[in-house]
């Protein structure tokens, strides 16, 4: 995993949810026309790309877990917050998410151009968009939680936390649906 140093910022390691694709049969007749590549090799390459995508999604899940854990530690250091440690965590998380996104965009491009699987590439684009929304909502939620802690008597802050939690849940559900569509479409073409 590409998250060096984040383990130190997080209090305790937990289980990591790493979805694994279950692509079983090679598809017949899906080779790269004009490239002299046999269909099975193309299918295997697509399977490998999808496997790598799912691995990267698992890394993203772990990064979110560490981000949340680090934010809880940051809040517990209040009222004199350990901002330097939290800033380092945010920097490392940003690098991790950036690397994951960059690699997923490369996979998307390979699916689109080299393997002529635009339907699978489209799912990866949709996941990327929703993951961006999820990260933005997560950052907003962390700020809102700090506002609640710093000003517990302000009902608007608690309302904001509840609204952001709802939006975050809906975004996570949308990501799950896209991942289901990806799984279905990748198996359907076999």
Phi, psi and omega in degrees: 000154185261035184245054181294141177084340180288329181301324180293328181283339181265146186284314183215138178286140178236176179292144180256129177277113179237101179297144177234131180288149177240070179266116193251310185262140173290144178275140179272142171075023181247030179290169179276106182300139177080357181252356179069018182265129179293149182306318184299323179293321177295315179299317179296321179295319177296317178300318179295319178297316179293322177298317178295320177301312180297324176296317178296321176298321176297320176296323179295318177301315179296320179296319177297319180299315179294323178298313179295317179299316178295324179291321176299318178297319178299313180296325181288347178273000181288161008279349178260079188300144176274074186294325182298316179294318180294319178299321177296318177299313181299319178298313181294321178295318179300315177298317180297311180296322179296315179296318178297313181297317180300316181291323178294322177296325176294318178297315179303314180298318179295318179297318182291307191270304187285324187251001177050051178236066184299331180294324178286320178299322179297321178298318179296322176298316180295320177298315181301317180296315180292325177294325176297314177300318181298317180295317178298316178295322179298316179296317178297320180295320179297319177296319180295321178296322178293321177299319179297317181293319182284330182226071186297340183273005183259105182301330181298327179293317179295321177298318179297319178301314181297317179296318180292323177299317179298313179298321180294318177299315179297322179293317178297320176298319179296320177298316179300319178296318179296318179297324176295317177299319178299314180299314180298311182293326179288328178279326183298325183281354180287000000 
